Every structure is written in structure tokens, then in C-alpha cells.
Amino acid sequence: MTTLVVIMVVALIAGGTLWNKRNAALAMEGVEFSVDAPAGAVSEAIRTAYCGGAKAALRAVVSRMTVTPTGAHSFQTRSSIGDAGTIEVSDRGGTTTVRAFTTELYVGSPPAGHFRSGLLAVSARIVHGAYKMLGITPNAAKMKRFHAGVERKVAAGLRRAMT
């Protein structure tokens, strides 16, 4: 019975690590889509959805993701634990291509779980060490979902701008 439990735990750790690596690869790859609108309108839709207004501020607090304009047609995304990404808008002669991808993923357990002393601190250090050793990125799936959602936000912003 004990052997079965050990095998199950090892299988769960291996499966979880592989799942995390897959999510990290997809987050780094990002998403790319085309829109039949000028680059300025697409950039403004992203700015409206993520950078300005009460809805954007509430979205940043809830998702713990911030989007900052870095140029006329580029944006930087950052998670609460330090993951970083980019949203690039480029004009392709009649259509606009948007590419959203992750540039950096935090490896290790989230910093909010780090304690200074006691048994919880020892446990947190062990978990953090295991995450570092296995290369686990806790926000990989979150970054993947966030960048995949950019297309939906751009489409909604362009619809609103047309009415």
C-alpha cells in the first residue's frame, strides 16, 4: 500500500511538472491574430481595455496584471509576482497584426508565500527550492490565459468604437 502511495505521489509531481512546462512554452510562444482595422484603433482598444478608466483599474486589481504603454503601438504586461510580457501592434497594409507573448516567467513559489520564521518558513523554503529545482513557473497558465484574452478585448473595444 505504501509503495502505491509513493508511486502515485511521484506520478502526480511528474505530471504537474510536465503540465507546467507545457503551459510555460505556450505562454512564451504567445498568440498572434489579425484585425481588419487600423493599428491606431487597435492600440486605442487595448489602451481603453487595460490602461485607462475604472473598468481597467478594477481589472488590474482583480487579475493582478498591469498593462503599460511603451510606445505608440506596444505595451508591456506584468504580473504581481514579476512575470513580464509584451503586446505588439503592427500595421500590415490594410490589416493589423497583434502579437501578445510572455518574455519572462518567475521560477519558484510565489513570493507572498515566503515566511520569515517558524515551521511555515521552513515549509515555504522547501517548496520554493523544489519549484526552483524542477523549474516550475507558478503563473505560466495565468500569463497564457491573459495573452489569449487580448483578442477578445480588442474585438470588444473595436465593436464599441464603431457604435
PENOR-V989279 format. One record per run of one state. SS is the DSSP state (a for helix, b for strand, c for the rest). FROM is the first residue (numbers start at 1). TO is the last residue. Records with the same first field share a line. If there is no record, write none. Layout:
BEGIN
SS->FROM-TO / FROM-TO
END
This chain:
BEGIN
c->1-1 / 30-30 / 36-38 / 51-52 / 64-64 / 70-73 / 80-83 / 92-95 / 105-107 / 109-110 / 114-118 / 135-136 / 138-139 / 149-149 / 163-163
a->2-29 / 39-50 / 53-63 / 111-113 / 119-134 / 140-148 / 150-162
b->31-35 / 65-69 / 74-79 / 84-91 / 96-104 / 108-108 / 137-137
END
